[in-house]
Amino acid sequence: MVFTVILRLLAAAASLYMLLLIARIILTWFPTALEGRPLQLLGSATDPYLNLFRGIPLLSSGSMDFSPLAALAVMSVATQILSTAANYGRISVGLVLALVLRAGWSIFAFFFGFLGLAMTARLVAYLAGWNSLHPVWRVVDALINPVMFRLNRAIYRDRIVNFRQGLLTGIIILFGLWILGGILVGVLTGLLGRLPF
């Protein structure tokens, strides 16, 4: 009974900390908003944890930094583990592995979905004949072109494809990976969650 209460308190604390992390991440989008004592306290409470993920090279690609997503995913897994242990009075290795797998997949699913939507928007703009030199499309191109070229190279090898075909191929592959990965992760987490140990 006492153990369950402690686990619930820890789960509540982890949830609260996760809300603080989300607030801190959102405030980084507005650099001038980080002035004042309360916001400095928020930064001093959350930055040490966020800095653990900022140094991982795999989580940053050019101007994109996915380290906040990884930090939130890890905190989410910890919160779910504590909540599950509090509700059932125990936790299994299989359930922990299922939660970790689901959190890891959520990062990749976001990445695939985001790039797929960006490529779809770019394809619509291309087909509509909108100005490709507009600053918005230049930013979108900077995000999607490295991924699109790698995907097209894997599919077409050394053949040259036009921009429209490259976008269509990238969209199909990314959304295909998003759907198939979601199904596979769902099946695996179901199997892992049933493990008795």
N, C-alpha and C positions, 0 to 999 in steps of 0.2 A: 504494500500500500504506500509506504513512504517512498519507495523506489519509483513508483508510478507518478507520484506528485512531483518528485525531483525531475523526472523526465519531461513532464508537462511544463514545468517552469523553464527548463532548458529549451524546449521546443518554442515556447512563447518568446523567450529572449532571442533565440535565433531568428524568429519571424520578425521581431522588432528591429533587429540589426539589419535584416535584409531590406526592410523599408528605409532605414537610414542610408544603406548603400544605394538604393534606387534614387533617393533624394539627392545624394552626393553626385551620382553619375549624371543626373539631369542638370544639376547646377553647373557641371563642368562645361555645358554647352553655352553658358552665359558667364564668361570670365569676370565680368564686373559685379556679378551677383554674390561673389564669394567674399564680400567685405562685411565687417561687423563681427562681433564676438560670438554670437550663436553659430554663425556659419563657419567660423574658424574652429569652434569646438566640434562641429560636425566633421570637418575635414580631418582634424586630429584623431577623431574616433574611427574614421573609415579608411583614411589613406594608407595606414600601415598594411591593412588587409589587401586593399586594391593594388598596392605596390608589389605584392608577392607575385601577381600575375602580369604586371606591366613588363617585366624583364624577360618574359618567355618569347623567343623570336617567332615561334610558330603561330602566335596569336596576333601578330601584326603583319600587315601586308601593304606596303606603300603608305598611303594616307589613311588606311582603314586600321582601326585598333579594336580587336575583338576581345581584349583582356577583360573589360567589364562584364561581358557576357559569360566568360568562363568563371569569373569570380562569383557572379550571381548563380550560376549553375551549381558550383560547389556548395555554396551556402544553401541553395534549395535542396540539394541531396542531404546535407546535414540536418536540415529542418525536417525533411520527410522521414529520415531514419529515426530521429528523436520522437516524432509524432507517432510513427508506427510502433515503436517500442513502447511508448506510453499507452497506446490503445490496446495492444495485444499482450503486454507484459513481457514480451521477448522479441528478439529480432534474429533472423537467420542470415547466413552468408549469402544465400541465393537471393534473398530480398534486397540486401545491400547491393549486390551486383546488378540486379534488375534496375534499381534506382539510379545507380551510376551510369548504366548503359542508356537509360532513358534521358538522363541529363546531358550526357555526351551527344546523343543523337539530336537533342533539341538545338544544340549549337550548330550542328551541320545542317539540320532542317531549315533553320533560320537563314543560314548562308545560301543554301540552294534556292530557297524561296525568294530571298531578296534579289539574288542575281538573276533568277528567272523572270521576276517582275520587271527588273531594270532592262533586261534584254527585250521583253515584250513591249515596254514603253518605247524603247529605241526603234524597234521594228515598226511600230505604229507611226512614229515620227518620220521614219525613212519612207514608208509607203505613202504617207500623206504629203511628202515633199517639203517638210518643214526645214528651216535653215539648220543645216548640220554644223555650222560654225558658231551657233548660239552657245554662250557659256554653259548653259545647263546641259546641253548635249555633249559638250566637250568633257564635262565632269563625268557624265554617265559613260561615255566612251572610255575614259581613263580607268573607270572601275571594271567595265565588262570586257574590254578588249583582251587583256592578258588571259582571262579565263576562256573566252571564246576562241582565241587562237590555239590554246592548248587542247581544248576539246576537239576542234576541227582538225588539228594535226593528228590526234589519236584516231579519228574516224577516216579522214581522207588521205592520210600520209602526206605525200609530196604534191598532191593535186591542188591546184589553185581553185578556190571557190569564191563567188562574189559575196558581198557584204550581207545581202538578204538571206542567202542560203546559209551563210555562217551563223547568222542570228537565229534562223529557224532551227538549225541543228543544235545550237547551244540551248535554246529554249526546251526542245524536246528532251535532250539529255538531262538537263537540270531538273525539270519537272518529273521525268521518269525516275531519276535517282531519289527525288523527294518522296514520290509515292511508294516505290519499291522498298526504299530504306525504312519508311514508316511501317510498312507491313512486316518486314523482317524484324525490326526492333520490337514491334508488338508481339510477334510470336515468341521471340527470344525472352522478352521480359516476362511473358506468361509462363514459360517453362522454368525460368530461373526463380520466379516467385513461388513456385510449387516445391522447390527443393527442400527437403526436411532439415538440412543442416545450415 
